[in-house]
């Protein structure tokens, strides 16, 4: 089996990475080709193996989804909620997952703007570019739902419900649900609350006539939007396929990764 590997640039010399790649090539019999973060996945590769943290996995999963191949991650970062294995995992288990692991499809969001179209695994955020709040109107399937005076608005997938949206007080959505979360960030009102809509909903965000904002996709600013800008967000026809070993383990991972009381020095 031919697989592509993608590694966060600062982790290329990580000894755990080198040891795993060497073992997979020699003992697992894999044909391995390394690609860069901005490189293309060769057409004959059947898997994408990623070394890094959640930020690396976000970029890699979208890249793999565009060419229709599954992805598996080894955590060399901090949290590692999106990765399937830790750095000390045995090459045998990773090899078995690459060859026989169960595939779990994860929703992607498609965001359409005048500045271009974007795909997101976690979330699309319309966020104030400065210290002042912005006014954003929300329409769901063409129906006016609310107008937020807030620091921004998060539109998240079930995968993204455990990321920025969770930090902003949003609900955790189980990965097998077909749903989208709309969550205002620090709304300047008493009534605004997160909203969960169906996965097939078409979401329209309209920026007010007096303000500008940044469009943030999976944690990266991709465009600066002027007043009266319109953002259309919906479920993409493309899915990210994650390789899982022994089931998804979502709830176990949620307790293990999220139940943290500060960090160690």
N, C-alpha and C positions, 0 to 999 in steps of 0.2 A: 504494500500500500504506500502511495506517495502522499506525504503530508507537508504542509507549509507551516513554518513556525514564525511567530511575530513576538518580538521582545521589546519592552520599554527600553529606550536608548541608554538610560543610566544603569541598566541591569545586565548589559551584555556580558560582563565579566563575572557575574554571579556564579559561584562554584556549584550551587545546587542545580542551576540551569544547565551548565556544561555537563555535569554528571548525568543528568537525566537524558539529555540529547545524545550523548555518547552511548548510553545503555540502550536507548530505543533504536539507534542505528545499528549497533553491533548485535545485540541479543534479540531485539524485537523484529529485526529485518526490515525496518521502515526506510524508505527513500525520503530523505528530509531535505527541504530547501528553505533557506532563511529569506524572509522578505522584510522590507522596511515598513515603517508606519504609513508612508505615502506611496508604497509600491503596490503592484497588482498581484493577486493570487494567481499562480499559473493555472491554466485551464485543466491540466491533468491531475491536479491535487484533489484529494478526496476529503481531507480534513484540515482544519486550522487549529494548531496548538499554540496557545498564548501564554507568555510568561510576563507577569506584572500584577497590578492591582485592578481595582474596579474601573478606573479611568481608562486603562489600556483595554480592558475587556469591552467597554462601551464602544470604542472605536472599532475594535476587531470584529465584534458581533455584527455590526452594521455592514462592514466590509464583506464579511463572509455571507451575510444574507443576500447581498446584491448579486452574488454569483452562485447562490444556492448550495453552499456546503456547510456542514455542521462545525461547531467550534467547541473546544474544551480548554479550560484555563487552569494554570498552576499559579497559586497566589505567592507572589514575591513582594507584595505591598503591605498595606496596613490592615484594612478590613477584610477584603476578599469575599464579599457577599456574592459576587457574580461568578467567582471561580469555583471549580469542582474539586480541586485538590490543593493541599498545602505543599510547601517546598520539600518537606521531608518524605513525601509519599514514594512508595516503591515504583520503579519503572514497570514492573509486571502489572500492577493495577492500572497504571495509566495506559499501557499497551492494550490491556483487555478492554478498557473503556473506548479507546480509539477504534478498535475492531468490532466490539460487540455491544457497546453501550446503547442504552435506550435514548431516543431522541425526544426532546420536549420543545415544542414550538412556543416562542414568545412573541407577543404582539409588538409591532413597530408602529409608530405614528408617522404620518406624512403631513408635513407642514408646507403650505403654499403661500408665498408672499410675492410682492413685486420685486423683491431682491433675490428670488430664487426659491427652489423647492428643497426640502431637507427631510431626512429620516432620523427618527429618534427611538432608541430602545427604552430610555428612562422617561424623559420629559421634554416638553417644549415650554419655555417660560418667556412671557413678555414682562420685562422688568424695567423699572425706573432707571434712567441713566445717571441720576444724581441722588441727592439726599431728600428730595421732595417726592411725595406720592404722585401717582398718575391715575387718571380716570379711564377705565376700560369697560366697555359694554360687552356682555356675553349673550350670544344667541345659540340655542341648541335646536338643531333641525329647523332653522329659520324662525324660531320663536324666541322673543326677548325673554331672558331669564333673570338678569340682574345687571346692575352697574356698580362696579367696584371702585372705590377711592382707596387705593392701597399701594404698597411697594411693588406690586406686580401680580401676575396671575400664572399659576402653574397648571399645565395640562399633562397628566401623567398616565402611563400604562400601569397594569398591575405590577410589573417589574419595578417601575419607577415609584410606586406607592411607598416603597421602603427607603427612598432616597430623600431628595429635597422636600418633597411633599410631606413626608413623615415629620421632618424637622419643623415644618410650618403648621403642624397640628392636623395633618390629614390622616385618613384611615389607612390601615394596611389591607390591601386587596389580595386575596388568595390568587396564585398564579394561574389556576384553571378557570377563573372567571373571565368572561368576555365583558369587560367594563373599562371605563375611563374616569379618572378623577379630575375635577376642576377645583382648584384650591387657591383662593386669594391669599397673598402674602401680607400679613400685618394689616388687615383692612381697618380703615378709620370709620368703623361703624359697629353697632351692637348686634346687627342681625345677620351679617354675612358669615356663612359657614361653608365648608367643603361640600361639593356636590358630586355624586356618583351617577354617571349616565351609562347607557348601554354602549357596547363596543362598536355598534354600527352608527352611532350618533355622529352628526356633522357639527363641529364646533366652530363658531365664528367669534373672533375677538376684534373689537373695533377700538382703536385708540382715539381719544378725544381730540378736538381741533386745536387745542392750546399746547399740546405736549408731544414730546418725542420719547422713545424708549429703545432699549436693546432687546434683540431677539436672541435668546440663549437656548441652544439645542444640546442636550446631554452635557450641560455644564460649560459649554463654550459659546462665547459671543460670535454669532455668525453674520449679524447684520444690525445696522442702526436704522430704526424706522422713524419716519417723520410723522407729523400730526395727520390724523384721519386715516392712518394706515389700517389695513384689514388683513387679518391672518386667518386662514382656513386650516383647520386641523381635523384629521379623520384617521381611522385605522387604515394602515397600508395593506395592499394585497400581498406584500412581501413579509415573511416571517423570519425571525432569527431562530435557528435550530441549535439547541444546546445539548451536548452529549452528557447524559447522567448515568451514574453507576449506582445500582441498588435503589432505584427510585429517585424522586426529586429531592426529598429530604428538606423541604421548604421550612416546615415548622421547627425542626431540630436546628437548622441553620439560623432561623430567626432568633431563637433563644440564645444560641451560642454567640452569634455575632453582634446582636443588638442589645443584649442584656449586660451592658458594660457600665461600670461605675468609675468613670474617669480613665486616665491612661497612666501607665507606669513610666517612670523617668528612664 
